Amino acid sequence: MSRKKQFKAESKRLLDLMINSIYTNKEIFLREIISNASDAIDKRYYKSASAGKSGLSRNDYSIRIEADKDNRTLTISDNGIGMSEKELDENLGIIANSGSLDFKQGIEQAVKTDKKSSADLSSDFVNDDASNLPDIIGQFGVGFYSAFMVSKRIEVISLAEGEEKAYSWTSDGASGYRIEESDREEVGTTIILTLRDDNDEPDGENYSKYLEEMTIKRLIAKYSDYIRYPIVMSVEKSREKPATEEEKNADGYKPTYETFYEDEILNSMIPIWKKKKSEISKDDYNEFYKSKFYDMSDPLKVIHTKVEGVISYDALLFIPSEVPFNYYTKDYKHGLQLYSSGVMIMDNCEDLLPQYFGFVKGLVDSQDLSLNISREMLQQDRQLKAIAQRIEKKISQSLNEMLTNDRDNYNKFFKAFGIQLKFGVYDYFGMNKDKLKDLIMFQSSSTNELSTIKEYISRMPSEQKYIYYATGESVAKLEAMPHMDIFKDKGYEVFFCTDEVDEFALKILGEYDGKEFKNIGDNDLGFDISDEEKEKSDKKNEDAKKVLDAVKDALDEKVTSVILSNRLKEHPVCLSTSNGISLEMTKILKAQAEVTGNSGMADFNADVVLEINGNLPFYGNLEKAVSDGDEERIKDYAMLLYDQALLIEGLPIEDSVEFSKRICRLM
C-alpha cells in the first residue's frame, strides 16, 4: 500500500534551511551518502558479531555506485543493515532523527555495563584494535538531505535485516514523501538520486558533472578515500582488439581498440596513518606525500604520531624540502587536512597550525571532534585547540631534533622556510618569540655558515658584551662594509642579516641569555675603552670641532652630527645611527609605506651620524678649506663624503650628476 505523507512543519523548514544554508559546498552530498552507507554496514557487522552469528565476513560488504547519464540518475547501494518501513518513516520522514545516534549511544552504554564483552567485540570489529569501537559518522540524521542540493527526486529502497518485505521512500523534498512496498532481494539500501537539470545561465551549476566518472573518482578520493569498506564502480577502460598473426603482419597494420567496463575499487580503505609505523617504509611515506599534496620532491621530514587520552587523534605531518611556487602569495592556503574517523571534514584547517608553521603539510584524524550538523565546521573549538597545541609542540620538537641530529637537512629546511620562523618571532608583538628563538639562524661572519644564536654565544670572547649583527642586501656587501674593520680586528663575530624581517625579529627578541643585540651601524658599539682612550678621542673631536661643525652646516640637517671615527681604518667615511633605528630599517619602513599607503611607517627615521676618518690625506684638504673659509669647497667635500657614505650603505644619492661634477672639481 502506498502512503503519501507530509513532512512536519518544523522538518519542512529545516529541510529548506539545509538545502539552501547549512551546506556551503554541494559536492559533499556524496560524502554524506557514502558515510551513511558505511554506518549501515557497521551496524550490520556489529550486530552480527555481537550475536555471534557467522555468515558474511568483512570482505563481503561493499558500497556500489552507478551513474546513468541517459536517465540522469546516480545510484548508491550498500549491503548494510537496511531499514524497515517504520525506520524509513522515522529516520527519513523526521529530519534530524538519527538511527545512527541511537546506535552509537547503545554501544557506549554497552561499554559501561559490560566492559569485557565490548572489548572482545571491538577487537574483532576494527583492525584487531581493542581500543576502537565502530566510528559511527552520521549522528545528526541530516546528512542524507544534503542530496537534495543536487537532486530533484530521491528514492530510497531498503530491506532491513530480519524483515521479509522491502520498502521504498520517495520524495522531491518539497511536497512530502511516499512510502510503499518495493522489491529488493538482499538486505541493504539503494539510494537513487535523480539529478537536477543543468542551469542555462553561464554561471549556473552543472549538475551533470556528478554523473562523470572522473568527478565521482575525485570526490571519493577527496572525501571518502578511507571509508573502510570498498566503494565499487564499473569504470570505462580501453583495450586492444585481438588480431590474427596474418593481420598483424600485413602492411599498414594499425591496432584498434575497444571500450569495455570493469568493476574498480575507488577508495584505498586503510589510511596510512592508521597503520603501525613498523609496517610503513620511507618510500610509502614519500609516495603518499607526493600524491596527496602534489609535490614532485620527497619531504625532508615525516612526523607520524598517535595520541590517546582525553583527546585522541592520529597525525601525519610532512616538512617539505622545497618551497611551493605560490607559498609567499595570497593564494597559498596553510593548514592541515582534518578528518573525522577517516572522512575528510576540511581541506585546509588553519586552526590546526600557527602561521609560522604554515609550511607543514599533512592531516589530523580524530573521532573526538564535536562536529556541527553539516560536518563543515566545529560546534566548539576546545578539542581543536587542544589538538593544535599538541601538534605545535610536536613540530617544534621535531625541528629541534633535526637541528641537533640532522644539520644538513635543517640548513636546507631553513633556507627554504626560515624567513617564516623569523616572521613568527616578530608577529603579534613577539608573543611566540620564546618558542622560536632557538630555531632561527643567521649567516655567521666567523663560520661562513648558518648559525643559531645559542651557537654564536658559545663562541663569544669573555669580554664581548653584545651579540652583533649587520643588515643589508647581501652577505658580500656586508662583509665589505667599513663598519666590519673593527670587528675583524677584535675577533668579534657578526650575524649577517639579509632578510627584511631579520632586524625586526632581533629587535623584538631584545636579548638572548642576557646578551643584547646590537647593530654594527650603531654609533655606540658598547666597547670597553680606557679612560685614557676616551680622553684622547674626546680631545680629537674637540680639536676638530670647527671642521666637523662646518661639514654639518654644509649638509643642511641631512645628519644629526658629524664626528671623527674611531672605527675606520682604510675607508674615508661611513654612516652610523644614534637612536636605535638603523638605516636599513628606515629604508624598509619607507618602502613599505609606499606600498601600503601607511604614512606612519615613514615617520620612523634614524638619527644619522656621519663618521669621518681623520687619518687619511683628504682630511688635511678639508681642514685647509675650512681654515681658508672656502664655503664652496667645504660644501663639495661635505656632500661628496655624504654621498660616498650613502653608496656604501646601498642607499641612493640625491643627484648623481652633481656627484660626478664634485669629483671633477676636487681632483
N, C-alpha and C positions, 0 to 999 in steps of 0.2 A: 504494500500500500504506500502510495506517495503522499507525503505530508509537507505542505508549504508552511514555513514559519517565518516570523519576522524577528530580526534582532531586537533585543530590548533597547529602549530609547538611549540608555547610557552606553550600551555596546555600540549602537549605531554612531553616536557622537565620537566614541573612542576610535572606531574604525576609520571614520573620516579624518580624525586627527592623525592616526598612524600613517595613512596613505599620503597625506599632504604635509605633515610636520615632523613627526618623530624621526623618521629615517631621512637622512640627508643625501644618501647615495643609493640610487636604485639598484645597482648591481649586487648589493648584499643580499637580495632576496634568495639567491641560490645558496648562499652560505647558510641562511636560516632554514631553508627546506632540508638541506643535506644534514645539518646539525640535528634537526628533529628526527630524521630517519636514523641517524646514529644513535640517538637516545632510545628510539623504539627497539632497535636491535639490542642495545644494552639491557633494556628491561626484559626482553625475552630470554636473553642469555643468562641474566642474573636470576630470573625466576626459575629457569630450568636447573641451574646449578644449585640453587638453594633447596629445590625439591629433590635433588639427587637423581634427576632424570638423565637418561642417556639418549642419544639421537644426534641432533645437529652439533657439530663442533664449531669452533670459532671460524674455521676456514669455509664453512658453509654459508656464512652470512655475507651479504653484499648490498650495495646500493646501485641501481641501474638508471642511466639517463638516456632518453631517446628524444631526438629532435625531428619534427615533421614540418618541413618548410611549406609544403602544399597546404596543410591544414592549420599552419601557424600554432602548433602545439608543442609544448615542452613537457615531457613526462618524466617524473622521478618516482621510482619504485624501490621498495625495500621489503625484506622478509623478516621484519621486526615483529613486535608483539601484536600489532593491529589494534583496531578499535571496534567496539560493539556499537550497536545503534544508539544506546544510551550515552556511550562515551563520545561518539561523534557529536551528539546533541550538546553534551555538557562542555566538551573541550573546544569545539569549533563554533557552537552556537552562542556561547557566552565568552566574549573576549576577555582576556586576562585571567581565564580559569585554566590552570596548567596541571595536567596529569603528571607531568614530569616533576613539578614541585612536590606534589603529594608523594610520589615515588621516592624522591630524594629524602624527604622528611621521614619516610618509613624506614629507609636504610639507616639514617642517623639514629633513630630510636632503637633499631635492632642492635647497633653498636653499643649503645648504653646498657641494654638489658642482657646481651649475650656476647661479650667481647670475644670469647674464644671461637664461637661458630662464625662470627663475622670476619674474624681474621683469617680463619681457614677458607672461608668463601672468597674473600678478596684476594687471597693468594692465588686461587685458581682463576680469578676474574681478569686481572690486569697484569700482564707481563711477569707473572710469578712474583710480584712485589706485594708482600703482605701489608705494607703501609698504605696501599692505594685501594680505594673503593671506586665504583664506577663514577666517572665525572659526568654527571648529567648536566648538559649545557643549557637546555631550554627550561627556565624556571618560571617565566612570567606568562607564558601562554599567548604571547603576542607576535612572536617571530613569524609564524605561519602567515599572518595577514600582510606582511611586507610584500608578499607575492602579488597583492592587488595593485601595487605600484606599476607593475608591468603587465598585468593580466586583466582582461575584461570579463573573464569567466574562469572559475576554478571548480574542478570536480575531484573529490576525494573518494576513492573506492577502497574499502578496508574489510578484511576478515580477521576478527580477533581470535587469538589462541583460545581453544576450548569452545568456540562457537561454531554452529553449523551453517549459519547464513551470513553472507556478506551484505554490506550496505554502502550506499553512496551518499555523499553530502555534496550538494551543488549550490553555488552562489555566484552572483555577479557583483557582490559587495555592496549593493545599494538596496535592492528590493527584498532582502532577506535570504533565506536558504531553503533547500528542499532535501529531505532525507527519504530514501526509498530502498527497497531491496535491490541487490545487484548480483553480478556473477564474479566470483574470484575463487579459484581452486585452492591456492596456497595462502597460508597465514601471512599477513603483511599489509602494506598500504601502497596504493598507487595514487599519485597526485598529478592531475593533468591540467596544465596551465594553458589557456588559450590567450595568446599574447594580444595586446592592444595593437591597433593599426598604427603604422608609422605616420607621424605628423607631416603635413605638407609644407609647414614653414621651414625656411632654410636652417634655422637653429633648433628645430624641433627634435624630439627624442626619436632615435632609430631603434625601435623595439625588435626589429628583425635580427639585429646583431646577436641577440640572445639565443638564436637558433643556429648560429655559425659554430662550427667545430672549434675553430681557433679561439673564439670568445669563451666558450664553455671550458676549454682546457685552461685558459688564462685565469678565469675566475676560480677554478678549483685549485690551481697551483698557488694562487694568491691567498685564498681564504680557508680552503678545506684540505690542503695537502696532507695534513697529519690526522685527519679522521681515521680511526684505527680499523675501519672496515674498507674493503676495496670499493672504489667508485668506478663502475664499469660503463663503457660506452662503445658502440660499434662505430669505428672510425674508418674513414676512407683511406685506402692505400693503393699503391700502384705496383705492378709487376710486369716483367717482360713476358710477352705471349710465347708459348712454346713454338718452336720451328724445327723442321726436319733438317738433317745434315745437308741434304741437297739444297734446301732453301738458303741455309746459312752460307754455303759455298758459292752460291750464284752471284754473278757480277751485280754490283749495285745494291746488295742486300743491306737493308737497314732494319734493326729490330723494332718491333711495335710493342706498345704497352697497353695493358688493360687495367681498369679500375676494379677493385674488389673491397669488401668490407670485412673487418675483423674486430673482435672484442679486444679492448685495450683497457688496462687499469690506469686511471688518470692520476691517482694520488700515490704518494710514497708510503703512507700509513704510519711508519715508525719514525718519529723525529730523531735526528741525530743527537740532539741534546738530551734525549731520554735514555740513550744507551750509556753503558758503563765506559769510562774513559779508556779502560784497558782494551775495549773492543773497537776503538776508533784509531785509525792511523793518521799520521800527519797529512798524508795525501787525501784522506777522507775529509779532514777539516778544510784543507786548501780548496778542494773541488767544490765543497758545499759553499764556502765563502764566495768563490768566484762566480758560481752560477746564481747564487741567491742575491748577491749585491753587485753584480755586473762589473766586476773588476777583472782586468787581464793579469794582474800580478798576485802572487801569493801574499797573504798577510804577514806582517812582521812578527806578530804575537797572537796567540789564541788564549782566551780566558774562558774556561768552561767550569762552571760552578753550580752546585746543587745545595740549596739551603732548606732545612726543615725546622719547623718550630711554630711559633705563633703565626708567622708569615712564612709560607713555603713557596719556593719558586725554583725554576731552573733558568740559568742564564748562559748564553753562548755569545761571547763578545770577540771582536777582532780589531786589532790595531793595524790599519792599512800600511803598506810600505811606500805608497806614493800618494800625492795629493790629488783628489778628484779634480777634474778640469774645471768644475764650477764651484769649488769649495769656498772661495772667497767672493762669491756673488750672492745677490739676494735670492736667487733661485734655489740655492742649496738648502735642503731641509735636514736639520740634525735631529737625532732622536733614535730610539730603538723600536723595533717591531714588538708589539705587545700581543701575546697570545693568552687565551684562557682555555686550559685543557686541550691544547693543540689547535684551537680555532683562532685565526687571526682576528683581533679586535681593532687594531690600529696600526697603520703602516709606519708612521713616524711619531712616536710618543715622546714629545720633547721633555715632559716632566720626569722622565727616567734618567736624563743626562744633564749635568750642568753644561752651560755653553762652552766652557773651556775644555771639556772633554767631548766636544761635538764631533770630533774626527772619528770616534769609536763607532763601528758598525756592529750590528748584532740584534739579539732578541731576548725577550724575557717571557717565560711561560709560567703562569700561576693559576691555580684553581681557587685561590683565596680572594680574588678581586671582587669588589662589590660593583657589579655592572648595572647600568640602568636598563630600561626595558628595550632600548634599541641596540644595546651592546656596542654603542659607538662612543660613549663617554662613561666615566665612573660616577657612581652616585656619591661617593665620598672619596677623598684622596688620601685618607690616613694610611691605608695599606700601600698605596702607590708611593707615598713619601718614604715609608719605611723601607721599601724595596730600593728606591732611588738612593737613599743614604748608604745602604749596603753595597750597591753597585759602585757608587763613587769611591768608597773605601777600597773596594776590590781593584778598581782600575789604578788608583794611587799606589796600592801595594804592588801591583804587577809592574808598573812603570819603575818603581824604586828597585825592584828585583832586576829588571832589565838594565837599569843604570849601573847596578853593582856587579852583576854577573855576565852581562852581555853588552859591553860598552859599545862595540862597533855598531850593533843594531840600534842601540839607544841613540847614538850620534846620528844615524840615518833617520830615525824617527824624529829627532829634534830638528834636524834641518828641514824636515817636511812640515812639522806641526808645532815647533817650539814657539812660534810667534803667538799661537793660540793660548799657550800657557802663560805667556807674558801679559797678554790682554786679560787673562783671568786674574793675575796678580793686581793689575791696575783697576779692573772693573769694579763697580759697586764700592768705590772708595776704599778698596783694599780689603774687603770683607773676607776674601778667601786667600789672602796672601800667605798666611801661615801654612795652608795646605799645599801650596805650590812652590814655595821658595826653594825647597831642596831639589826640585825637578828642573828649574830653569838653568840655562847655561849661556856663557858668552865666550867669544874668542879671546884667548889669553895672549898677551904680548910676550910672556915668558915661554910658554909651551908651544905656541902657534897652533893650538888645538882648542876645541871647546872645553870649557871648564865650569864646574859648579862653583857657587860662592863658597861652599864649605871647603872645597879643594883649594881655592885661592887663599883662604885664611890659613890653611895648613902650611902654605909656603911663605907666609909673610915674615919678614925680618922682625925681630923682637921690638925694635924701636919704631916700627911703622904704625901709625895711629889709624889710618883710614883705608878703606877699600876704594881704589882709584879707578875711574873709568873715563873713556873718551867717546864722544859722539860724532858721527859723520856718515858720509855716504858709503865708504868702503874701508876695508882694513888697510889697503895700500896707502890711501890718503892719510889715514890716521897715524900710521907708522912714520910718515914723512913730516908730520906736524912739528913745528919748532917747540911746542909745549912738551914733546916727548924727551927732549935732550936731557933734562934734569932727572927724569925718572930712569933713564938708561944709566946715567952717572951713579945714581943711588942704588940701582938694582931693584927698584920697586916695580912690581907687576901692575899692568894696566889692563882692564877689560875694554875691548873694542866693541862699542855698541853701534851697530849699523842699521837696526830696525827702528822705525819711527817710535814705536811704543817703548823701547828699551829704557830711556831716561825717565819716562813717566812711571814705569814699573819700579825702577830703583828709588825714585822719589817717594812712591807710596810705601815701599819697604822701609825706607829710612835707615835701617841698620840691620845687621845680621850678627848674632852672637856678640853684641856690644860694640861692633865696629861700624861706624857710619860710612855712608857712601859719599864720595866727593869727586866732582868733575875736575879733570886736569886743567880745564879752562877757567877755574875759579881764581880770582885774584889772590886769595889767601889759601895756600895749599896745606896749611897746618903743619909745616915742617918745624921741628925744633931748631932754633938758632941761638947762638950765644948772645949775651948782652953786647959783646964787642962787635959781632957781625951785624946786629940790629943797629947799633950806633953808627957803624960805618955806612950802612945802607941809608939811614935817615940823613946823614950828613951829605951823602952823594946826591940825594934828591933835593936837599935844601940848596946845595951849591948850584944845582941845575934848574932851580925854580923858575928863573926868568925865561929860560929856553922852553921849559915844559908849559909854562903859562902862555907863552906866545903861540906854541903849537895848538894848545886847546882853544885859544881865541880864534885862531885861523880856521879851525874845524867847525866853528859856529854851532856848538851844542850837539855835534854828532857823537861825542863821547862825554862821559861824566868826569873823567880825569885822565891825565897823561903822566906816566911815571917812567923812571929808568928801571929796566927789568933786571931781576936777579936770576931769572931762569934761562935767558937767551945766551947762546954760545956763539954760533956762526950766523944765525939768522938776524936780520936787522930789526924786525918788528913782529909783534903779534897782538891779538886782542884777547882780553880776559873779561870776566864779569864779576861784579861785587855784591849782587843781591840774590844769589842762588838760582837765578833764571839764566840758563845758558843761551848762547847764540843759536844753537841747533834747535832748542826748544822754542825759541821765539820764531824761528823760521817755519817750524812745523805748525805752530798755532796760527800764524798769519796765513799759511796756505790753506789750513782747514777753514779759517774764517771766510776766505774767498769762495770755497766750495759750498759751505753750508749757509753762508749769509749771516752767520752769528758774529756780529761785530765785536762782541765782548771778548772773544778769543784774541782779537788783535790788540787788545789793551794791555796784554802782558808783555812787557818789554824788559830786556836785560839792561842793567846799568853797565855800559860798556867802558872798559879801561883800555887805553892804548899804551902798550908797553914798548919802549924803545931801547935798543941795545946801544948803550953809550960807549962801548969799547971798539966800535968799528969806525973807519975813516970818515964815513959820511957825516958822523955826528959833529966833527970839527967844522965842516962846512955849514951845518945847521947853526952851530954856535956863532960863527962869523956873520951869518945873515942876520941873526938876532942882534949881535953887537953893532952891526952897521945900520940897523933899523930898516933893512930892505924887506918891506912888508910883502911885496910881490913874490920875492924869492922864498920867504918864510911860508907863504901860502902854498907855493909849489911843493916845497919839501913836506909840509904837513899833509896835504892832500895825497901826494904820492905815497907817503908812508901808510896813510889810512887805507888807500885803495889796495896797496900790497897786502895789508893785513886782511882785508875783506876777501881777496882772492885766495889767500892761504886758508881761510875758513870755508871756502867754497861758496861764498856769497857774491851776488852781483855788484858791480861797481856802478855808480850813478851815470858816469859819462865816459865811455871808452875812448872817444875821440880826444877829449881834453886830457885824459890819462896819457895817451900817446904823445901829445904835444908837450906835456910837462917833462916827460922823459927826454925829449929832444932838447928842451930848454936847459936842462940841468946837466946834460952830457958835456 
